[in-house]
Amino acid sequence: VKSPYYYDGDGLTSALHVDDPIAYRMRDENLTWFWIGTFVNVAMREHAIVGTVFYHETFTRPQRMICFIAMIVGLLAINAAIHSNPGYLQQAREYVISGVLSGLFVFPIYCGLVVMFNMRPSQVKKRLIKRTYSTREVDLINSQRQKLAEQTSLLPPA
């Protein structure tokens, strides 16, 4: 899910938005460490189990735990439904097939919960973002605003 809240970074040397997982600190070091650092950042942010341990600004630990517990309960429920009917899977003692099947059924629900929590607005996102503007643009806007104020007030030119 792409965050609509951006930092002042350019995306090449510093973070562009809140959810940017790239390890910018390691980009000038070894390329291998850069890839590993980015992979670790993605795992800390996106993994169902590992992500519950680490802090993230927009997707809190309680929200991650809700998604994780919903996934576990869904897996258990589908496995219970499969194994409650005696049939081929129980006679052959094939437990991996039922686990893969339940995982395929529950994963879209887990992704829906994650998207639901990531898309909702939060005050943290609004507080984090500060966009800087060049002083030239701000000065031009202020001078144009002042000219407009002088014209509309109908004062004689100074």
N, C-alpha and C positions, 0 to 999 in steps of 0.2 A: 504494500500500500504506500503510495507516494504521499509524503507529507506536504501540505501546502504552505508550511512555515519554513522560511529560509534564513540562514545566517548570512553574514557579509562575505563568505568565502566564494571562491570561484569554481570549486569542484575539482581542481587540479592540484592545488597546494594546500588548501584548507577546506574544512567541511562546508558543504553547500546548504544542507538542511539538517534538521534534528535527527532524522533516521539514517544518516550517512554512515555506513559501516567501514569505509576504507581506512586503513591504518596509515594516515598521512605522516606520522612520526617516522615510519620505517621506509618511506619511499626512496630516500637518498642512500640508504644502507644497501644491503643485499636484496636482490629481487626475490629470493626464496623466502626471506624473513618478512618481506612485504606481503607476499601471498599468504603466508602462515598467519600473520597478524590480522589480515583482512578476514581470513577464514574463521579465526577465533572470535573476532568481533561479530561476524554473522551468526556464529553458533551461540554466543552470549545473548544475542538479540532474538533469534528465531527458534532455537531448539526448544522442544516442549519440556524437557526435564532440566537441562542446563540453564535455560533462560529464567527459571524461577528463582535461581540463586542470585543473579546479578541485577543491579539497579538499572532502570531505564526511565527516561524522563516522561515518556508518553504512554508506556504500557507497564503499569505498576505490577508489583509482585502479587497482590491479591487477585488482580485480573488474570494474570498468568496461571495462578493456582486454580481459579475457576475453570479456565479452559482445560488445564491438565486433568483436573478431577472429572470434568464432563467427558473427556476423552477416555479415561480409565473406566468410568461407569458404563459408557457406551460399549467399550470392548468387552467388559464383563457381561453386559446384558445380551449382546449378540452371541457371545460364546455360550451363555446359558441357554439361549434359544436353540442354538445348533445342537448342543449336547443333551438337551432334554428329550429329543426324539431319538429313540434307538434306531440305528440304521447303519449304513456302510461306514461312516466316519468313526463310529465308536467301535465297531467290530474290527476294523483295520488298525485301530489305535493311531489314527492320523490326527495329531493335535496341531501340527504346523499349518495345515490347510485351513482349519477353522480360525486360527490366529490371523493368517493373511487375509482371509475373507472378512473377518470382523474389522481389521485395520482398514481395508478398502471401503467399508461402509461408514466407518466413524470419521475418517480423515476429512471428508468435506464438511462435516458438522464442526469439527475442530477449527478448520480454516475459516468457516463462517463466524465462529465466535471471536477468533483473532481479528478478523476484518471489522467486526462490529465494535470491538474495543478500540481499534486503531483509528477508525473513522470518526468517532465522536469527538467533539471539541472539548478541550480541557484548558483550564486557566494556566497550567504550566507552559503549554505551547505558546500562549499569548505573551507570557512574561519573558520567556527566553529570547525571543527574537528582537533584535535591534538592528535595523538596517542603517548604515551610514551613507550619507550622500556627500558628494564633493561640495566644497564650500563655494565653488564658482556657480554651480546650479542654484544653490540656496540664495546667494547674493543677487543673481539675476532675477529670481522670483521675487525677492524682497524689493528690489528696485522697481520692477514692473508694478508690483502692488502699491508702492508709494506713489508712482506716477498716476496710476488709476485713481487713487484716493484724492490726489490733488486736482485731477480733472473733474471728478464728481462733486467735490466740495465747492466748486466755482470760485475759488479764491484767486486773486490776481497773482500772476507769476512773480516769484521773488527775485 
